[in-house]
Amino acid sequence: MAGELFHAPLLGENRPYVYRVTGPPPPGTVKVDHGELRAPVDTRVGEQWNTRAQVHTYSLRFNQEPVVTPQSARIVQLDGATWASTTPTTVAGDPVQLHTSTHSFFASQAHFEPDFDILQFSQIAGLYTLTMRGIPASVETVESLVRALPNLVVLSLPDFSRRATLDLRQSQLKDLTVDLASVGEVHLPHTIEQLTIHAEDPTQELRIATPRDGAELDIVAKKKLPRITGVDNLRLLQISEIEHLDIAQIAEDFPGLRALQLWGKPGIIQNAQDLLKLKELHTLRLQDLFGWSAQQWPGKRTQEQMPALDALLMNSVPADVAQAGKELMKRRVPAWVDIRGPRKPGWLAENIDNPLRHWGENPHIPTSAAKKAGNIYKETLRTIRTSTKAPDHAPLQETLRSFIASINQLAAKKNFIDAGEREDIVVALEKLCEAAGASSEEIQQAIVVGEELIED
């Protein structure tokens, strides 16, 4: 019936996807997304009706676990590897010894010699999770290793001496982590479900070869997203800790994207209007993201935009965007709508535009002091806004002197004001002057006086 929910176990999936029937189904059928079924032949990406028998057949054929030939249990010593720390089961400096049935191993647990051979892991037949970040290796040894470990499902790649092309099609991997400094192109197996990307240099590109142009793939990234090709029909894109992000890049690289989840640090997004180009998008989640208005997204003719969208979740976004999001989803049944934390311009000025906000990330500044400094700026900004409306308000210079005195007092115990913090305080003075409507001459005078008062 319309509105009935079918959960992922019906499809043999481990992920918590839910499939919702939005119209009367033909008898004996369910509505599913072929991207979740991994069909053996190319079919149109999108939703269509399938019989339950077909779903069951796909599940058995394409989600079958590998068959492992039983081996005798034994202890394997890894030459060139020693334990990094002492734990209830290990002693720092001792050779690494693993049972052949060991389920998971992480490179951070040990120290490795430069000539360590990762093919030694092939003796650990029970490995399900293997993290090799930080271990030098060659492409050929990695490709051989994944073929030798039929149980290996979760893999974090080692460090290659140069950017490489990696072929993992003969593996059974479901979850892969790559570093863009080491990998420029990767061929993924039909079992793959998630690709996590580490990209310090977002100008580097990644070429992905995967079944059905990524229709069964989720990509997870943090802070920065490189240019990616080969996954036009990506199932899901998730980016966290965003500081700056251009939506135009997402719309260009993933035109058939079906789910988008973005978390800011908080962050600023550009070209929000390009979200409208994602015609296949059915789930959109945005949190702590600013820099755009309802005029850009969803724009005019609100309820006609993004017809496939049936789930919108927003938290801590501009107030006009939050209201427009509600208008966008109005009369869409069924739909999942969760919009909260609309932020007005005053909140943005106190928090997002606070020049002292990033002090909390500075290891040389105590967390409590960084928080108090941010609050001092907020309180001073509120004082200035209030005083400009009162005829007997205190002079601006007096308010700014009080602001600097409070910061100096806060920093006196830990002495954390260096050149960078001094520059932040000067920027804060400039913003406070602008909030008071000061002229350019008054702003310059306030900066000169402030620089003399700041105590290093």
FENQUI-V18357 format. One record per residue. N is the residue number from 1. RES is the residue in one small letter. OMEGA is omega in whole degrees, -180 to 180 (* if undefined). Layout:
# FENQUI-V18357
n=N res=RES omega=OMEGA
n=N res=RES omega=OMEGA
This chain:
# FENQUI-V18357
n=1 res=m omega=180
n=2 res=a omega=-180
n=3 res=g omega=-180
n=4 res=e omega=-178
n=5 res=l omega=174
n=6 res=f omega=-174
n=7 res=h omega=-175
n=8 res=a omega=-180
n=9 res=p omega=177
n=10 res=l omega=-177
n=11 res=l omega=-178
n=12 res=g omega=-179
n=13 res=e omega=175
n=14 res=n omega=-177
n=15 res=r omega=-175
n=16 res=p omega=177
n=17 res=y omega=178
n=18 res=v omega=-180
n=19 res=y omega=-175
n=20 res=r omega=176
n=21 res=v omega=-176
n=22 res=t omega=178
n=23 res=g omega=-179
n=24 res=p omega=-179
n=25 res=p omega=171
n=26 res=p omega=-178
n=27 res=p omega=175
n=28 res=g omega=-179
n=29 res=t omega=173
n=30 res=v omega=180
n=31 res=k omega=-177
n=32 res=v omega=177
n=33 res=d omega=-177
n=34 res=h omega=179
n=35 res=g omega=-180
n=36 res=e omega=-172
n=37 res=l omega=-178
n=38 res=r omega=-180
n=39 res=a omega=-176
n=40 res=p omega=179
n=41 res=v omega=-180
n=42 res=d omega=173
n=43 res=t omega=-177
n=44 res=r omega=178
n=45 res=v omega=-180
n=46 res=g omega=-177
n=47 res=e omega=173
n=48 res=q omega=-178
n=49 res=w omega=177
n=50 res=n omega=177
n=51 res=t omega=179
n=52 res=r omega=178
n=53 res=a omega=179
n=54 res=q omega=179
n=55 res=v omega=-179
n=56 res=h omega=180
n=57 res=t omega=178
n=58 res=y omega=-177
n=59 res=s omega=-179
n=60 res=l omega=-173
n=61 res=r omega=-170
n=62 res=f omega=176
n=63 res=n omega=-178
n=64 res=q omega=178
n=65 res=e omega=-180
n=66 res=p omega=178
n=67 res=v omega=-177
n=68 res=v omega=177
n=69 res=t omega=-178
n=70 res=p omega=177
n=71 res=q omega=179
n=72 res=s omega=-179
n=73 res=a omega=179
n=74 res=r omega=177
n=75 res=i omega=180
n=76 res=v omega=175
n=77 res=q omega=-180
n=78 res=l omega=179
n=79 res=d omega=179
n=80 res=g omega=179
n=81 res=a omega=177
n=82 res=t omega=-179
n=83 res=w omega=-177
n=84 res=a omega=-177
n=85 res=s omega=179
n=86 res=t omega=179
n=87 res=t omega=177
n=88 res=p omega=-178
n=89 res=t omega=-179
n=90 res=t omega=176
n=91 res=v omega=-178
n=92 res=a omega=179
n=93 res=g omega=177
n=94 res=d omega=176
n=95 res=p omega=179
n=96 res=v omega=176
n=97 res=q omega=-177
n=98 res=l omega=174
n=99 res=h omega=-179
n=100 res=t omega=178
n=101 res=s omega=179
n=102 res=t omega=-174
n=103 res=h omega=-176
n=104 res=s omega=177
n=105 res=f omega=-178
n=106 res=f omega=-177
n=107 res=a omega=-179
n=108 res=s omega=-180
n=109 res=q omega=-172
n=110 res=a omega=171
n=111 res=h omega=-175
n=112 res=f omega=175
n=113 res=e omega=-179
n=114 res=p omega=-178
n=115 res=d omega=-179
n=116 res=f omega=-179
n=117 res=d omega=-177
n=118 res=i omega=178
n=119 res=l omega=175
n=120 res=q omega=179
n=121 res=f omega=-179
n=122 res=s omega=178
n=123 res=q omega=-178
n=124 res=i omega=-171
n=125 res=a omega=-177
n=126 res=g omega=-176
n=127 res=l omega=176
n=128 res=y omega=-180
n=129 res=t omega=179
n=130 res=l omega=178
n=131 res=t omega=-175
n=132 res=m omega=179
n=133 res=r omega=-179
n=134 res=g omega=178
n=135 res=i omega=177
n=136 res=p omega=-179
n=137 res=a omega=177
n=138 res=s omega=179
n=139 res=v omega=-176
n=140 res=e omega=-179
n=141 res=t omega=178
n=142 res=v omega=-180
n=143 res=e omega=178
n=144 res=s omega=-178
n=145 res=l omega=-177
n=146 res=v omega=176
n=147 res=r omega=-177
n=148 res=a omega=-178
n=149 res=l omega=-176
n=150 res=p omega=178
n=151 res=n omega=-174
n=152 res=l omega=-176
n=153 res=v omega=-178
n=154 res=v omega=-176
n=155 res=l omega=169
n=156 res=s omega=-170
n=157 res=l omega=175
n=158 res=p omega=-180
n=159 res=d omega=175
n=160 res=f omega=-177
n=161 res=s omega=177
n=162 res=r omega=180
n=163 res=r omega=-170
n=164 res=a omega=170
n=165 res=t omega=-173
n=166 res=l omega=179
n=167 res=d omega=-178
n=168 res=l omega=-175
n=169 res=r omega=-179
n=170 res=q omega=-179
n=171 res=s omega=176
n=172 res=q omega=-174
n=173 res=l omega=173
n=174 res=k omega=-175
n=175 res=d omega=-176
n=176 res=l omega=175
n=177 res=t omega=-179
n=178 res=v omega=174
n=179 res=d omega=-174
n=180 res=l omega=177
n=181 res=a omega=-177
n=182 res=s omega=-173
n=183 res=v omega=177
n=184 res=g omega=179
n=185 res=e omega=-180
n=186 res=v omega=176
n=187 res=h omega=-172
n=188 res=l omega=179
n=189 res=p omega=-179
n=190 res=h omega=-180
n=191 res=t omega=-171
n=192 res=i omega=179
n=193 res=e omega=-176
n=194 res=q omega=176
n=195 res=l omega=177
n=196 res=t omega=-174
n=197 res=i omega=171
n=198 res=h omega=-176
n=199 res=a omega=175
n=200 res=e omega=180
n=201 res=d omega=-177
n=202 res=p omega=178
n=203 res=t omega=177
n=204 res=q omega=-178
n=205 res=e omega=177
n=206 res=l omega=177
n=207 res=r omega=-179
n=208 res=i omega=172
n=209 res=a omega=-176
n=210 res=t omega=-179
n=211 res=p omega=173
n=212 res=r omega=174
n=213 res=d omega=175
n=214 res=g omega=-177
n=215 res=a omega=179
n=216 res=e omega=-173
n=217 res=l omega=170
n=218 res=d omega=175
n=219 res=i omega=-179
n=220 res=v omega=179
n=221 res=a omega=180
n=222 res=k omega=176
n=223 res=k omega=-173
n=224 res=k omega=178
n=225 res=l omega=178
n=226 res=p omega=172
n=227 res=r omega=-175
n=228 res=i omega=177
n=229 res=t omega=175
n=230 res=g omega=-178
n=231 res=v omega=-179
n=232 res=d omega=-175
n=233 res=n omega=-176
n=234 res=l omega=-179
n=235 res=r omega=-177
n=236 res=l omega=173
n=237 res=l omega=-180
n=238 res=q omega=179
n=239 res=i omega=180
n=240 res=s omega=178
n=241 res=e omega=-178
n=242 res=i omega=171
n=243 res=e omega=175
n=244 res=h omega=-179
n=245 res=l omega=178
n=246 res=d omega=-179
n=247 res=i omega=179
n=248 res=a omega=179
n=249 res=q omega=180
n=250 res=i omega=-178
n=251 res=a omega=-179
n=252 res=e omega=-176
n=253 res=d omega=-176
n=254 res=f omega=-175
n=255 res=p omega=180
n=256 res=g omega=-178
n=257 res=l omega=-176
n=258 res=r omega=178
n=259 res=a omega=-177
n=260 res=l omega=179
n=261 res=q omega=-177
n=262 res=l omega=176
n=263 res=w omega=177
n=264 res=g omega=-177
n=265 res=k omega=17
n=266 res=p omega=-174
n=267 res=g omega=-179
n=268 res=i omega=176
n=269 res=i omega=179
n=270 res=q omega=177
n=271 res=n omega=180
n=272 res=a omega=-179
n=273 res=q omega=-180
n=274 res=d omega=171
n=275 res=l omega=-179
n=276 res=l omega=180
n=277 res=k omega=-178
n=278 res=l omega=-172
n=279 res=k omega=-178
n=280 res=e omega=-175
n=281 res=l omega=178
n=282 res=h omega=179
n=283 res=t omega=179
n=284 res=l omega=178
n=285 res=r omega=-178
n=286 res=l omega=179
n=287 res=q omega=177
n=288 res=d omega=180
n=289 res=l omega=-174
n=290 res=f omega=178
n=291 res=g omega=178
n=292 res=w omega=-176
n=293 res=s omega=179
n=294 res=a omega=177
n=295 res=q omega=177
n=296 res=q omega=178
n=297 res=w omega=2
n=298 res=p omega=176
n=299 res=g omega=-179
n=300 res=k omega=-178
n=301 res=r omega=-169
n=302 res=t omega=-171
n=303 res=q omega=177
n=304 res=e omega=-176
n=305 res=q omega=173
n=306 res=m omega=-174
n=307 res=p omega=-178
n=308 res=a omega=-174
n=309 res=l omega=176
n=310 res=d omega=175
n=311 res=a omega=179
n=312 res=l omega=-180
n=313 res=l omega=-178
n=314 res=m omega=178
n=315 res=n omega=180
n=316 res=s omega=175
n=317 res=v omega=179
n=318 res=p omega=-173
n=319 res=a omega=-179
n=320 res=d omega=177
n=321 res=v omega=179
n=322 res=a omega=-180
n=323 res=q omega=179
n=324 res=a omega=177
n=325 res=g omega=177
n=326 res=k omega=178
n=327 res=e omega=-179
n=328 res=l omega=-174
n=329 res=m omega=-180
n=330 res=k omega=178
n=331 res=r omega=175
n=332 res=r omega=-177
n=333 res=v omega=-6
n=334 res=p omega=179
n=335 res=a omega=176
n=336 res=w omega=-177
n=337 res=v omega=178
n=338 res=d omega=-176
n=339 res=i omega=-177
n=340 res=r omega=176
n=341 res=g omega=176
n=342 res=p omega=-176
n=343 res=r omega=179
n=344 res=k omega=-178
n=345 res=p omega=180
n=346 res=g omega=179
n=347 res=w omega=-180
n=348 res=l omega=-180
n=349 res=a omega=-177
n=350 res=e omega=-173
n=351 res=n omega=-177
n=352 res=i omega=-178
n=353 res=d omega=180
n=354 res=n omega=-177
n=355 res=p omega=-178
n=356 res=l omega=-175
n=357 res=r omega=-176
n=358 res=h omega=177
n=359 res=w omega=179
n=360 res=g omega=180
n=361 res=e omega=-178
n=362 res=n omega=-178
n=363 res=p omega=-179
n=364 res=h omega=180
n=365 res=i omega=178
n=366 res=p omega=-177
n=367 res=t omega=-180
n=368 res=s omega=180
n=369 res=a omega=179
n=370 res=a omega=179
n=371 res=k omega=179
n=372 res=k omega=179
n=373 res=a omega=177
n=374 res=g omega=179
n=375 res=n omega=177
n=376 res=i omega=178
n=377 res=y omega=180
n=378 res=k omega=-178
n=379 res=e omega=179
n=380 res=t omega=179
n=381 res=l omega=178
n=382 res=r omega=178
n=383 res=t omega=-180
n=384 res=i omega=179
n=385 res=r omega=-180
n=386 res=t omega=-175
n=387 res=s omega=180
n=388 res=t omega=179
n=389 res=k omega=-177
n=390 res=a omega=-177
n=391 res=p omega=-176
n=392 res=d omega=-176
n=393 res=h omega=179
n=394 res=a omega=179
n=395 res=p omega=-179
n=396 res=l omega=-178
n=397 res=q omega=180
n=398 res=e omega=179
n=399 res=t omega=180
n=400 res=l omega=177
n=401 res=r omega=179
n=402 res=s omega=178
n=403 res=f omega=-179
n=404 res=i omega=179
n=405 res=a omega=180
n=406 res=s omega=178
n=407 res=i omega=179
n=408 res=n omega=180
n=409 res=q omega=180
n=410 res=l omega=-176
n=411 res=a omega=-174
n=412 res=a omega=-176
n=413 res=k omega=-175
n=414 res=k omega=178
n=415 res=n omega=-175
n=416 res=f omega=-180
n=417 res=i omega=175
n=418 res=d omega=-176
n=419 res=a omega=-178
n=420 res=g omega=179
n=421 res=e omega=177
n=422 res=r omega=179
n=423 res=e omega=178
n=424 res=d omega=-180
n=425 res=i omega=178
n=426 res=v omega=177
n=427 res=v omega=178
n=428 res=a omega=177
n=429 res=l omega=-179
n=430 res=e omega=179
n=431 res=k omega=178
n=432 res=l omega=177
n=433 res=c omega=179
n=434 res=e omega=178
n=435 res=a omega=179
n=436 res=a omega=-179
n=437 res=g omega=-178
n=438 res=a omega=177
n=439 res=s omega=-180
n=440 res=s omega=178
n=441 res=e omega=179
n=442 res=e omega=178
n=443 res=i omega=-180
n=444 res=q omega=179
n=445 res=q omega=180
n=446 res=a omega=180
n=447 res=i omega=180
n=448 res=v omega=179
n=449 res=v omega=-178
n=450 res=g omega=-179
n=451 res=e omega=178
n=452 res=e omega=-175
n=453 res=l omega=-178
n=454 res=i omega=-178
n=455 res=e omega=178
n=456 res=d omega=*
